[in-house]
Amino acid sequence: MEWLISLVVFLFLCALLNLTLAQPPSGLRRRLQSSVERLAGRFRRHPVPQADPFDTLWLQTRLGHLAGEIRRIESAPGIYARAHRLRALEGAYDDLLDEACRLAGIPGEADLKRGEEKRWLEEQELASRGWSW
């Protein structure tokens, strides 16, 4: 019988709580709530989306292929339009490095122009995160 009385008292308190909290919030409360939510959003950690492993594998394979092509053209002296081909391959390699850095979550070096220094820094950052090609 005790449990029945406890149940009735509990249900009565739940109904009373529901009546007091069911009132619409005041204007001040709404403004404070939105301010607190914006402030909490600034300090909340945003999860980094995980890259698709097949995209990562494709990028690594493509980077390896382009690196091999660059080495092949650099070592062959009698290739027609050698400088043009090197410039095109290095541009494609730089684009793939930028994409790989984006997938790996490496912040971009906006102050550096494309070139050997930026390429070297990106390769080192990717290698430190376990990328190989």
BELCORZI-V910732 format. One record per helix or strand of 2 or more residues. SS is the DSSP state (2 for helix, 1 for strand). FROM is the first residue (numbers start at 1). TO is the last residue. If there is no record, write none. Layout:
SS/FROM/TO ; SS/FROM/TO
This chain:
2/2/21 ; 2/27/43 ; 2/53/75 ; 2/82/104 ; 2/116/128
